[in-house]
Amino acid sequence: MENFQNPTFIKWIIFGKINYFWRIPWVENGSIAHFFEKIRNPMHIILVIVGWSGIIVSIIKRKKVQLISLIILYYFFLHQVFLAIPRYAFPIMPFIILMSSFTIKEVVEGGKAIWSKYYIKATQS
C-alpha cells in the first residue's frame, strides 16, 4: 500500500505503462524487421496518435465506428491493469489503423466542407 504514496510509482502507473505499451511496435527478430526500423518506429507512433484521435472523435460524434473504439478501449484498459508490454498491443493494431483511416477521412471531409463553404462564398461575391 505504501507504493501508492510514492509519486514515482503513481507516475509510472498513469503515464509510464501507457508509454511502454504504445511506444514501439512489437516485431520478431529478423533481418526484414531491422531493415525498416528507421521508418517503422516513427510510422508506428504516427499511427497510434492519429488512431487515438479517431477513437476520441468517434466517441464524441457518436459515429458508426464507435464500437471499434470501445473494443480498443476495453482491450487497452484491460492490459493497463495487468501487463502493459508492446507485444500485447500487436493484436489491436489493425483496429488502430482503422481508426487512423477514419481520422483521415474525417479531416478530409471537414476540409472539403470548409473549402466549399468559403470558396463558394468568395466566388459568388
N, C-alpha and C positions, 0 to 999 in steps of 0.2 A: 504494500500500500504506500510505502514511502517513495516509490518511483513516481507516483502521480503528483508528488510535491516538487519533483525535480523539473525545472523549466526545460532543460535539455531533452529529457525524456518526452515531455509533452510536445515539444517542437518536433521531435522525431516521429511521434505518433501521428501528428496532424500533417506535417509537410514532408518529412523525410520518407515515409513509406509511399506517399503518392509519387514523389520524385523518383524513388527507386523502382517503383512499379512501371512507370511510363518512360523513363529516361532513355533507355537503349532498347533496340529491338532484340528479341531473342533469336539467335541463329545457331545452328550447329557448326562446329568447326569444319572448315573445308576451304579449299582454295577459291572457290567462286564467292563464298561469303566474305572473305577478306579482300577480294579483288574490288568489290563495290563498296567497301567500308567508308570511303570518303564521302560518297553521296548517300549511302544508306542511312547513316545516323541523322544527318540534317533533314532528310526527307521524312524519316520516322517522326521527328519532333514536329515538323510542319503538319503532317497528317493528324497527329494526336491533338495539336492545338486547334486546327480547323475542325476536326471531328467533334471535340468537346464544345466548340462554339455552336455547331449544328445541333448537338444534344440540347443545349440551353435554348436555342431558338425554337426547336420543335416542341419543347415543353411549354414555353411561354406562349407561342402562337397556336398550340393545340393542333399541330399538323398530323397527317396520317402516319408519319414515321415515328410518332411518339412512342409506339410500342417497342420499336427498336431501341429507342433511348432508354426506356425503362428496363429493358433487358440488360443493356450496358451498365446502367446504374446499379442494378441488383448484383450483377457479376462483380463489378468494381468494389462495392461496399462489402460484399462477402469476403473478398480477398484482402481487403484492407484490415479486416478483423483478424484474419488468420495469417496467411503467408502472402506478403506483397513482394513477390520476386518477378522479374521480367518474363520468365518462362510462362507464367500463368496469365500474362497479358496477351500472349500469342493467339489463343482461340477467339478472343473478342476483337482482334484487329480487322477482320473483314467487316464487322459492324461499324467500327470506327471509320473505315474507308467509305462505307455507305453514307455515314453522317457527314464526312468531308465533302462528298459529292453533293449531298443535299445543301450544305452551306454554300458551295459554289453556285448551285442552281438558284438559291435564294438571292445571292448577291447579284447575279446576272439579271434576274427578273426585276429586282429592285432598281438596278441601274437602268434597265430599259424603261421602266415606268417613270423614273425621274427624267431621263433623257427625253422621252416623248412628251412629257408634261411641259418641260421648259423649252424644248426645241419647237414644238408646235406653237406655243405662245410667242416665241421670238419670230417665227416666220409669218405669223398672222398679223403682227403689229405693223 
